[in-house]
């Protein structure tokens, strides 16, 4: 069974929106870890807001330059959870039809690599509740943004996680990886 891995950039005060604040921290070390993540994933899963942001940015980047990651993001299979998007323009994108939990369970049951999910909102909340998220990776950046925090979409969600790994980077970014803890 494929693993669903959520990877989310977050500030010290819990902000995840519009992560342009990550740019000063995205050095060679961060690029290497990001490359590791994409090397094990042959699909992306995203909600509408993440899709809109990524589909506006990635197609404009130079695919011939391997350092941009554009070749991967533009060609990889993309699954979009949306009730309003009907005809996605970004190459190799598919809008999930029907029940989100059932559709993601079907995708996870297929042969293939990891399924990578960026961002953390209502889609992730539903999938955590259903027990479909195998790992969460928070890229904690040493910055305060003062916006809405990660906990806003998690209201009424209860889940326990166990630490899988911690990476401390020279830039001050800490990547903390957790997996859902088995119910006791």
N, C-alpha and C positions, 0 to 999 in steps of 0.2 A: 504494500500500500504506500502511496506517495505521502510525503509529509507536507503540511501546510505551515509555512514559516512567515510570521509577521515581523517586519523590520521597520521600525519607526524612529525618526529623529525627534528628540524631545529636549526642551530647555530645562534648566534647574527649577523653574517655576511651573513646569508641566505643560508648556505650550507646544503644540505640534503643527499648527497651521502655518502655511506659507513658509516652508523651511529655508528661505534664502539666508537666514542667519547661520546656516551650517557652512556656508562657503569658506569663511576664514579657517575652518577646522578640517576641510576636506583636502588633506595632504596625501603624500604617497602611501602612508600607512593606512589611512582610511580607504583610499582607492584600492589597495590590495585586498582589504577585507570585503569591500563591495564587490570586487571581482570574484572573490571566493564564493560569495552568495549567489551571484549570477551563474557561476560555472556549474553549480549543482542544481539549478532551477531551469526547467524547460517550459515554464508557464508562469504567468502573472495573474493575480486575482485582484480586482480593485472595485471600489465603489465609484459612483458617478463623479463625485468631486475630485477624487484622485485621477480618474480617467481624463477628466476635462483638463486638469493641470498638466498631466504628462503628455497627452496627445497634442497639446499646444506647443510643448517644448521640444520633445524628442525628434519629430520629423524634420525640424529645421536644422538639426546638428549634422555635422560631417560624418557620414558612415565610413569613409575611407580612413579616418584617423582612429586607430584602435583605442586610444586613450580616452575618447569621448564616451564610449559605451553605446553610442547611437546604433551601431549595427545590431547589437543584441536587443535593445529595447524596441527597435522598429520591426525586427523580424520574429521575436519570440511570440508564442501563442498568448493572447490576452483574453481573459474572461472578465466581463464587466457586469456587476450586479446593479441593475437599474430598472426602474419601472417606467422611465420616461425616454431613455435613449432607444431609438429604434434602428438606426442605420449608422453604425460607427464608421467613421472615415479612416481611422488609424489602421494601417495594415495589420492583418492577422488578428483582428479583434472580433469577439463574439459576445453578444449580450445574452446573459443567462435568462432563460424563460422559466416561468413557474416558481416553485418554492425554492428559495435560496439554499436552505439546508440540504434538501434532497439533491439539488443540482451539484453542489460542492461535494457532497458525499459520493456522487457518481464519478466526478472528476478525480477525486482522491483514490477511488477504487481502480482506476485505469493504470496501465503500465506507464512509467515515465519517471522523470526526476522530480525534485522538489517543486512545490508551487509557492512562489514568493508573493507576499502581499505587502505593499507599502501603505502607510497611513493607518490610522486607528480611529474608526468611527462606528457607525451603526452596523456595518457589514461585519466587522470584527466582533462586535458585541454579540450579534446573533450566532456567529460561529463558535465563540467561546461557550456560550450557553449550551450549544448543541454538542460540545466536546470535539469539535473538528479542528481546532487550532493545536498544532503539535509543539510549537515553540514560538516565543515572542522574544525579539531582540530590540532592546531600547538603546539607541545611540544617544547618550546623555551628553549634551554640549554645555560647556561652562559659560552660559549666557542666560540673562533674564530678559524676557520679552514683554511680560505684563499683559498677555492676551488671555483668551479662554483656555482653560487647562484641559489636559487629557481626560480628567475625571468627568467632564460634562456629559459625554455620550455613555458613560459607564454607570449611570445612576441605576440602582437596583440590581446590579450584576455582582454576584458573589462567586469568587473562584480563588483557589489557592495554587501557588506555583512553587516549584523547587528550582534552585539555582543550577544551571547547566555549565555556564562558563562566564568569565569576566575578562575583558581585554582592556587594559589601560594604555592609551596612546600618548605619545609625546606632546600632542596638541592640547591635552587635557580632556579629550573625549573619552568616555568610558562606555564600552559596549557590554551591557549586561544581558545575558541570555537565560531565559526561564522556560520550563515546560510545565504544563498543567500537572498538578499533583493528583495522584490517584485518590479517589474518595476513600475515606477511612471507615 
